[in-house]
Amino acid sequence: MAGSDGRALGRTARVLRLAVGFALIQGAWLACVIGAARGQAALGIAAAVGVLAVLLVASRERGAQLRLIALALAIGVVWDSLLARTGVVVYASPGPLPGWAPAWILALWALFAPMLSDPLRWLQGRPALAALCGGIGGALSYAAAERLGACRLPDPILAMAVLGAGWSLIVPLLLAAARWLESVAPLPAAPASGEAPA
């Protein structure tokens, strides 16, 4: 009985942790988008950094998370800079480097990385479903940002097609990377002979 109670408490704690993490990420997403729309991108970026710090402190796989964030940022720089340079998306608060992805959109990429290991973990190993969810979710995310004033899509039909196609490739790639990084994350060191486990 005690074992089943412990498992139930563990599941409850995990669901609560996921819900809190998801709420924090969504709140920081909103702060970044509204901040960019109002010309105050720094406030949203600060919120994103704060949320990422909390999530990293709470993570048991901090090294894997940091590497995944770095990979997401690298992809974000390339992808959103390409969108900006081709005029598919016109960003509010573009920053000092014309044609490059603005800092607030890169903050969103960094926020997306932890979602791949927890709330979206169920999509790992399901590339077709990940592509479908990524294509739809990615395009809708930019559409929501446009409605909030953080960007413009001069040709909405073209933009939705490009965004859907791009994100249908990006999400499965990042999910595969998240799975691989977790598999190669170093395990805690075993206690030395005669030493009591911590």
Helices and strands as residue ranges (DSSP letters): H 2-37, H 41-58, H 62-86, E 90-91, H 103-117, G 121-123, H 127-147, E 151-152, H 156-184
